[in-house]
């Protein structure tokens, strides 16, 4: 009887402890199960209203322009109406890449030839202007030597350089590329030099203490900080180049959107001239938008 009295509480205590351990294991198992089960991804609804709102105002502005154009040409016999221009555009773009000789090609070929000239002239300007901008911003002596020349030559109209190109190259195509080069180089030089000059002096002092080479300073310190300024210069240069090539091609002839506009004027085809104006604007807008999107991806905080 005595043993029964003493063993019963011990057995009960052991049983309670075992139940407690089993409950803790079950709780831990359920908790781990809850943790490991991935939650279903929540789908963010697409903001159609925001997209429509952004597109609404440009469409309203375009509609207002077309409406004013239509009202102004109701009784006109010389200036085409929006409907007549649209019909001419449909016919024109039904075969934009036809070729009936060197001076009779579709508008698609003319745009491509103009873009090719812009790309070559702009590429040469970038290859020269960006390194020159780095050197001008980096070395004060060079800045003092070159800055007056840039201030003197930058305000000169790009078309004033066209006769120099014709004299030197003896051909219209390289002369047009030369004009693009000379008008595109100034924004890249100036913006790159300003970016280099605005690099914090503390960074350069640390580079001197660490005895870094000039190439390392350019690659690790200057280039990341100057990149946004450089891209701004590139964007301005492309816009200027596209403006200038149209005027240069009007004077030099050959194949290109500028020459195409002038040729249509000689044929008194005003509808095609209006179409060309819209095409030139759209191409310039696309170039500008692409470079703005690239520039937005780079900032001083990203490096």
C-alpha positions in Angstrom: 0.0 0.0 0.0 2.9 2.3 0.8 4.5 1.7 -2.6 1.3 2.4 -4.4 1.0 5.7 -2.7 4.5 6.9 -3.7 4.5 5.5 -7.3 1.3 6.9 -8.5 2.2 10.6 -8.5 5.5 9.8 -10.2 3.8 8.0 -13.0 1.2 10.8 -13.4 4.0 13.4 -13.5 5.9 11.4 -16.2 2.7 11.1 -18.2 2.1 14.8 -18.0 5.6 15.5 -19.1 5.4 13.2 -22.1 2.1 14.8 -23.1 3.7 18.3 -22.9 6.7 17.2 -25.1 4.3 15.7 -27.6 2.3 18.9 -27.7 5.4 21.0 -28.2 6.6 18.8 -31.0 3.2 19.1 -32.7 3.2 22.9 -32.3 6.7 23.1 -33.8 5.7 20.8 -36.7 2.7 22.9 -37.4 4.7 26.1 -37.2 7.3 24.8 -39.6 4.7 23.6 -41.9 3.2 27.1 -41.9 6.5 28.6 -42.6 7.5 26.4 -45.5 4.2 26.6 -47.4 4.7 29.4 -49.9 2.0 32.0 -50.2 0.3 32.5 -53.5 1.6 35.5 -55.4 -0.8 38.4 -55.4 -1.5 39.7 -58.9 -1.3 43.5 -59.1 -4.1 44.7 -61.4 -2.9 46.6 -64.5 -3.7 50.3 -64.3 -5.7 50.7 -67.5 -7.2 54.0 -66.3 -3.7 55.5 -65.8 -2.6 54.4 -69.3 -5.8 55.8 -70.9 -5.4 59.1 -69.0 -1.8 59.5 -70.2 -2.8 58.8 -73.8 -5.9 61.0 -73.6 -4.3 64.4 -73.5 -1.8 63.8 -76.4 -4.7 62.4 -78.5 -6.8 65.5 -77.6 -3.9 67.8 -78.6 -3.4 65.9 -81.9 -7.2 66.0 -82.6 -7.2 69.7 -81.9 -4.3 70.2 -84.4 -6.1 68.2 -87.1 -9.4 70.0 -86.4 -7.8 73.4 -86.8 -6.0 72.2 -89.9 -9.3 71.0 -91.4 -11.1 74.2 -90.6 -8.3 76.2 -92.2 -8.4 74.2 -95.4 -12.1 73.9 -96.0 -12.1 76.3 -99.0 -8.4 76.1 -99.8 -7.3 75.1 -103.3 -3.5 75.2 -102.7 -3.1 73.6 -99.2 -4.3 70.0 -98.8 -6.8 69.0 -96.2 -6.1 66.3 -93.5 -8.2 63.8 -95.4 -6.3 64.3 -98.7 -3.0 64.1 -96.8 -4.0 60.9 -95.1 -4.9 59.3 -98.4 -1.6 60.3 -99.9 0.2 58.9 -96.8 -1.6 55.5 -97.2 -0.5 55.4 -100.9 3.1 56.5 -100.0 3.6 54.0 -97.2 2.1 51.1 -99.2 5.5 50.8 -100.9 8.1 52.8 -99.0 11.1 50.9 -100.3 10.7 51.1 -104.0 13.7 52.0 -106.1 13.4 53.4 -109.7 16.8 55.0 -109.9 19.3 56.9 -107.8 17.0 60.0 -107.6 13.7 58.2 -107.4 13.4 56.0 -104.3 10.8 55.4 -101.6 10.5 57.4 -98.4 11.8 54.4 -96.4 15.1 54.4 -98.3 15.5 58.2 -97.8 14.9 57.9 -94.0 17.5 55.1 -93.8 20.1 57.0 -95.8 19.6 60.1 -93.5 19.9 57.9 -90.4 23.1 56.4 -91.8 24.7 59.8 -92.2 23.6 60.8 -88.7 25.0 57.6 -87.2 28.4 58.0 -88.9 28.7 61.7 -88.1 27.4 61.3 -84.6 29.7 58.3 -84.0 32.8 60.2 -85.1 31.7 63.2 -82.9 31.3 60.9 -79.9 34.7 59.2 -80.5 36.4 62.6 -80.5 34.2 64.8 -78.3 33.9 62.5 -75.2 37.7 62.0 -74.7 38.4 65.7 -75.4 35.8 66.6 -72.8 37.5 64.3 -70.3 40.9 65.9 -70.9 39.5 69.5 -70.8 37.7 68.9 -67.5 40.7 67.0 -66.0 43.5 69.4 -66.9 43.1 73.1 -66.2 45.9 74.1 -68.6 44.1 72.4 -71.5 40.8 73.9 -70.4 42.3 77.4 -70.5 43.7 76.7 -74.0 40.6 75.2 -75.6 37.7 76.9 -73.9 38.0 80.2 -75.9 38.1 78.2 -79.2 34.9 76.3 -78.2 33.2 79.6 -77.2 34.2 81.0 -80.6 33.2 78.1 -82.8 30.1 76.7 -81.0 27.7 79.5 -82.0 28.5 79.1 -85.7 25.6 77.8 -87.7 26.2 74.1 -88.7 25.3 74.9 -92.3 28.1 77.4 -92.4 30.5 74.4 -92.2 29.0 72.7 -95.2 30.9 74.7 -97.9 34.1 73.8 -96.0 33.2 70.1 -96.2 32.4 70.4 -99.9 35.7 72.1 -100.5 37.7 69.5 -98.6 35.9 66.3 -99.5 34.8 67.2 -103.0 31.6 65.1 -102.5 28.1 65.7 -101.0 27.9 62.7 -98.8 31.1 63.2 -96.8 30.4 66.9 -96.6 27.0 66.2 -95.0 28.6 63.8 -92.5 31.2 66.4 -91.8 28.4 68.9 -91.0 26.8 66.4 -88.6 30.2 65.8 -87.0 30.9 69.5 -86.3 27.5 70.3 -85.0 27.3 67.2 -82.7 30.7 67.5 -81.1 30.2 70.6 -79.0 27.4 69.4 -76.7 29.4 66.2 -75.9 32.6 68.1 -75.2 31.0 70.7 -73.0 28.8 68.4 -71.0 31.5 65.8 -70.4 34.0 68.6 -69.3 31.4 70.0 -66.9 30.8 66.5 -65.5 34.5 66.0 -64.8 34.8 69.4 -63.2 31.9 68.7 -60.8 33.4 65.5 -59.4 33.9 66.1 -55.6 37.5 67.1 -54.8 37.6 64.7 -51.9 37.4 61.7 -54.3 40.4 63.0 -56.2 42.3 63.6 -53.0 41.7 60.0 -51.9 42.9 58.9 -55.3 46.2 60.8 -54.8 46.7 59.4 -51.3 46.2 55.9 -52.7 48.6 56.7 -55.6 46.1 55.6 -58.2 47.1 55.7 -61.9 45.3 58.2 -64.2 43.5 55.3 -66.0 42.2 54.0 -62.7 41.0 57.4 -61.7 39.1 57.8 -65.0 37.7 54.2 -64.9 36.7 54.1 -61.2 36.0 57.7 -60.2 35.5 60.0 -63.2 33.6 57.8 -65.6 30.8 56.7 -63.2 30.3 60.3 -62.0 30.4 61.9 -65.5 28.2 59.3 -67.2 24.9 61.2 -66.6 26.4 64.4 -67.9 27.9 62.6 -70.9 24.5 61.0 -71.8 22.9 64.4 -71.6 25.4 65.7 -74.2 24.8 62.7 -76.4 21.0 63.3 -76.3 21.4 66.9 -77.2 23.9 66.0 -80.0 21.5 63.5 -81.6 18.7 66.0 -81.6 20.9 68.6 -83.3 22.3 66.1 -85.8 18.8 65.1 -86.9 17.8 68.7 -87.3 20.9 69.6 -89.4 20.9 66.6 -91.7 17.5 67.6 -93.2 18.8 71.1 -94.1 22.2 69.7 -95.3 20.5 67.2 -97.6 18.4 70.0 -99.1 21.6 71.7 -100.2 23.7 68.7 -101.2 21.1 66.6 -102.9 21.3 62.9 -103.4 19.2 60.4 -101.4 17.9 61.4 -98.0 14.8 62.8 -96.3 15.9 66.4 -96.7 16.5 66.0 -100.4 13.2 64.1 -100.7 11.4 67.1 -99.2 13.1 69.5 -101.6 12.4 67.3 -104.6 8.7 67.1 -103.6 8.6 70.9 -103.4 10.0 71.1 -106.9 7.2 68.9 -108.0 4.7 71.1 -106.0 3.5 68.0 -104.0 2.6 69.8 -100.8 0.9 66.6 -99.4 4.2 64.7 -99.4 6.0 67.6 -97.8 3.5 67.6 -94.9 3.9 63.8 -94.6 7.7 64.3 -94.5 7.3 66.8 -91.7 5.4 64.4 -89.6 7.9 61.6 -90.4 10.9 63.8 -89.5 9.2 64.7 -86.2 8.3 61.1 -85.4 11.9 59.8 -86.1 13.4 62.6 -84.0 10.9 61.9 -81.2 11.9 58.2 -81.2 15.6 59.0 -81.1 15.0 61.5 -78.2 12.8 59.0 -76.3 15.3 56.2 -76.6 18.2 58.3 -75.4 16.2 59.7 -72.5 15.3 56.2 -71.5 19.0 55.2 -71.5 20.0 58.3 -69.6 17.4 57.6 -66.9 18.9 54.2 -66.2 22.2 55.8 -65.1 22.7 58.2 -62.2 25.3 59.0 -59.7 23.6 56.9 -57.1 23.7 53.8 -59.3 27.5 53.4 -59.2 
